[in-house]
Amino acid sequence: MRIASVVGRKHKKDIVYKKQAYMLKLFISYSHKDESLVSNFISHIAPLKNNGVVSEWYDRKIETGEEFQKDIDNNLENADIICLMISSNFLSSNACLKEKDDALELKIKKGIRVIPVILSPCIWTAHKELSDLLATPTDGKPVTKFADQNEGWVDAINWIMKVCSSVKAIKELKLKPDFKSFLNS
């Protein structure tokens, strides 16, 4: 009986692992001063995680004893989608601004989707490279300015779900053998 339950648990773990292999990697860049808002964001993306659409990563997932900057850089580099959680705290943090610059470089080099999520009122449009991107919630209205912040999160997540659909569709494209041989010739 005990062996069966251990085997059963291992089997479930294998299934979860296989499910995550096909999930889009969502990197969350944020200021620790906005951690409570980021926690709300993570709660609101739970259906996307539960349905196997995304797996989120942010620096609180770094385990003790790990080289934190190396872990951040690796996860940023391997992300499919990067959410920049924009606030005055974010814009005044050198670490956040470096992640923003790295994310925008990955957007150019690898086509990674970079989504500014406006958390609170701030002068984010003064950053040309951010103001050139379509921000969420709709029209860049800060989540904290919604009468019910849940409405702001739902608006933001709906936009992110659209991005997930298009990124997933692109990732699932397969080259036909004739086209592959043409490219290799």
N, C-alpha and C positions, 0 to 999 in steps of 0.2 A: 504494500500500500504506500509506504513512504517513497520507494523508488518511483512508483507511478506518478506521485505528485511532483517529485523533482523533475522527472522527464517532462511532465505536463508543463511545468513552469519554464523549463528550457525551451520547449517547443513554442510557447507563447512569446518568449523573448526573441526567438528566431523570426517569428512572423512580424513582430514589431520592427526588427532590424530591416527586414526585406521591405516593409512598407515605407520606412524612412529613406531607403535608397532611391526611391522615385519622387521624393518630396523636393520642392524648390527650397533652396536655402535662403532664408530671410535674415539679413544682418541688421541689427538695430544699433544705430549710433546716437548717443544721448549724453546729456550732462547728468551726473549723479544727483545734482540738486533737483532734477525733474523725475526722480525715480518713482514717485507715487503715480505720476501720469503715465509713465512707461509701463508700470504694473497694470494700469487700466487698459492700455493698448494690448498687452499680452492676454488679458482676460477676453478682450473682444475678438482676438484672432484665434481663440480656442477652437471654434468650429472649423476653421481652415486647417488647424493642426490635427484635429480629430478625424477629419475627412481625408487626411493624407495629402493635402495640397502643399502645405509649407511646414518647415521646421524652423523655428526662430533661434537665433543666437545673439547673445549680448554678453558683455564682459562679466556678469555675475555667474556665468556658467564656467568660468575658469576655476579649475581646481587648485587647492592650495599646493604650493611647491612647483607650480607650472611657471614657465617664463611668460608672463602675462602679455608683454608687447608682441612677442612672437605668435602667441595664440590669437591675439586680436588681428594681427596682420594676415595670418593664414586664413582665418574665417572671413575676413573682408575680401581677400583675394579669391576665395572660393564661393562667394555669395552669388546667387542668381538675381536677387533684388536687395537693394540697400535702402532702408528707411532712415532718413535724417530727421530726428525729433527736434524741430527748431523752436528755440526760445531765446530769450536774452542770455540765459545761462549757457546755452549751447554756443551762441555767437561770441561769448566772452571767454570761452575755454580754448586754450591752445591745442589741447588734445583733440577736442571735437572738431576744431577747424582743420587739423591735420587729417582726421578721418574723412571730413568733407572733401578736402582736396584729393585724397587718395581715391575716394569713391568716384569723383568726377573724372579722374584719370582713367579708372577702370571702365567708366561709361564710354569714354573715347576709344580705349584700346580693345575692350572685349564686348562692348555693347550691353554692359550690365545696366539694368534699370535702376535709376536713383530717384527716390520719391521723397520730397520734402513734406513732412507732416508737421503742420504748424500747431504747436501746443498752446502758446500764449502770445499776446500782443508783443511784437518786437519789430525792429526795423530790418527784417530779413530781405526786403526788396532792395536794400542798399548794396547787397551782395549780388552783382550782376549775374554771376554763374548760378545762383539760386533762383533769382527772379526770372531767368530764362526757362526754368523748368515749371511744368504745371504742378502746383502744390495741392495738397489735400489737407483738410476738407475743402469742399467746393469753394472756388474763388479765394483760397488761402485764408478763409475765416478760421481763427484760432479755435481749437477744441474748447478752451476755457470760456469762450464768449457765447457758447450755446446755452440757452436757458437750462437745458438738460444736457450735460456733457455726453451722456450716452448717445444722444442724437448726433453729436459731432463725431464720436467714434464710429457709429454706424455709417455715416457719410464717408469717412476716411476709409473704412474697411471695404465698402462697396467699390471705391476706386481701386483699392489694392487688389481686390478679387478680379477686376477686369485686367489689371496688369498681369496677375498670375495666369489667367487664361491665355493671354497672348504669348507670354514667355514659355509656358508649357507647350503650346502649339508649335512654337519655333523649335523647341528642344526635341519634339517628337517627329520632326520632319526627317525623312529618310531619303538619301540619294538613290536614284534608280541606277542599276548597274551600268547602263549605257552612258549616263551623265558622269558617273564616277570614272569610267575609263577615258572619257573625253577630258576630264580634269587632269588625269594622270599622264595624258599624252603630250 
